[in-house]
Amino acid sequence: MKECLKLIKERRSITFFDPSREVPDELIREILEVSATAPSGYNLQPWEVIVVKDREKKRILKEICYNQQKVEDASANIVLIANTRAGFEHVDKVLDSWVELGYIKPESRGQLKAQIVAGWQEPQRAFRKAVRDTALFGMTIMIVARAYGLETHPMEGYDEQKLKEFLNIEEHKVVPMIVAIGYKDPSKELLPRAYRFSFEEFVKII
Ligand SMILES: Cc1cc2nc3c(=O)[nH]c(=O)nc-3n(C[C@H](O)[C@H](O)[C@H](O)COP(=O)(O)O)c2cc1C
């Protein structure tokens, strides 16, 4: 319990990664598998991930990220992709599991499917659902990475059109953020955490 709070409090957006330290593929896999337990509306898990690790591909990605050096120095960059068609494409697997596990009766499946799919018809709603759930997944990755002694940096600074062309991401998918992941350069110090709005400023209890 205390350990989890510590991980959350200690997380920072690390600007200085140690370019010489690689995160093993198995560890990235472990982090992503644990993080994929994140919640999502109707359990639809509308996220996909491309991990950019290759040195030359990281260099190209850095340019797409307006030359943010951390992209190249981090061991890998986790490109988070939100699928605005997940409501249609993922629903069957989710409902099959619900029937199998006894969450719902087989005869309720059709009606529930229609209800879920209806929520994804309108593009703006679908966009919101996909991006919201994928962002929760992204936050989970950052905390889980800390639990494994790794550091991260979320990024929104990239040319999304160029990124989609580079990684062959289909039109109906969006990239809410990229999470750079790696080890901190021990020779560099981060500035202290900057201003956080106080409880009184952002909370209303009614
Ligand atoms: C979705 C998202 C996108 C961000 N994009 C960038 C970015 O492109 N470049 C950057 O230097 N920092 C980026 N940041 C990092 C924020 O500036 C940082 O989280 C904030 O200043 C608070 O610092 P901390 O994370 O160390 O507490 C981003 C953060 C989030 C959550």
PDBQT file of the ligand as one rigid body, heavy atoms in Angstrom, charges set to zero:
ROOT
HETATM    1  C1  LIG A 301      -0.238  13.852 -22.081  1.00  0.00    +0.000 C 
HETATM    2  C2  LIG A 301       1.041  14.538 -21.723  1.00  0.00    +0.000 A 
HETATM    3  C3  LIG A 301       1.825  15.071 -22.724  1.00  0.00    +0.000 A 
HETATM    4  C4  LIG A 301       3.046  15.671 -22.425  1.00  0.00    +0.000 A 
HETATM    5  N1  LIG A 301       3.837  16.083 -23.451  1.00  0.00    +0.000 NA
HETATM    6  C5  LIG A 301       5.092  16.529 -23.188  1.00  0.00    +0.000 A 
HETATM    7  C6  LIG A 301       5.989  16.805 -24.245  1.00  0.00    +0.000 A 
HETATM    8  O1  LIG A 301       5.691  16.615 -25.433  1.00  0.00    +0.000 OA
HETATM    9  N2  LIG A 301       7.220  17.268 -23.934  1.00  0.00    +0.000 N 
HETATM   10  C7  LIG A 301       7.610  17.454 -22.646  1.00  0.00    +0.000 A 
HETATM   11  O2  LIG A 301       8.750  17.866 -22.431  1.00  0.00    +0.000 OA
HETATM   12  N3  LIG A 301       6.795  17.165 -21.628  1.00  0.00    +0.000 NA
HETATM   13  C8  LIG A 301       5.544  16.691 -21.857  1.00  0.00    +0.000 A 
HETATM   14  N4  LIG A 301       4.717  16.325 -20.818  1.00  0.00    +0.000 N 
HETATM   15  C9  LIG A 301       5.236  16.336 -19.443  1.00  0.00    +0.000 C 
HETATM   16  C10 LIG A 301       4.632  17.427 -18.583  1.00  0.00    +0.000 C 
HETATM   17  O3  LIG A 301       5.213  18.660 -18.898  1.00  0.00    +0.000 OA
HETATM   18  C11 LIG A 301       4.858  17.043 -17.121  1.00  0.00    +0.000 C 
HETATM   19  O4  LIG A 301       4.104  15.891 -16.822  1.00  0.00    +0.000 OA
HETATM   20  C12 LIG A 301       4.455  18.158 -16.165  1.00  0.00    +0.000 C 
HETATM   21  O5  LIG A 301       5.262  19.295 -16.371  1.00  0.00    +0.000 OA
HETATM   22  C13 LIG A 301       4.560  17.723 -14.717  1.00  0.00    +0.000 C 
HETATM   23  O6  LIG A 301       5.858  17.236 -14.418  1.00  0.00    +0.000 OA
HETATM   24  P1  LIG A 301       6.068  15.821 -13.743  1.00  0.00    +0.000 P 
HETATM   25  O7  LIG A 301       5.475  14.807 -14.677  1.00  0.00    +0.000 OA
HETATM   26  O8  LIG A 301       7.556  15.656 -13.602  1.00  0.00    +0.000 OA
HETATM   27  O9  LIG A 301       5.357  15.832 -12.446  1.00  0.00    +0.000 OA
HETATM   28  C14 LIG A 301       3.475  15.772 -21.079  1.00  0.00    +0.000 A 
HETATM   29  C15 LIG A 301       2.643  15.263 -20.077  1.00  0.00    +0.000 A 
HETATM   30  C16 LIG A 301       1.456  14.642 -20.385  1.00  0.00    +0.000 A 
HETATM   31  C17 LIG A 301       0.629  14.043 -19.284  1.00  0.00    +0.000 C 
ENDROOT
TORSDOF 0
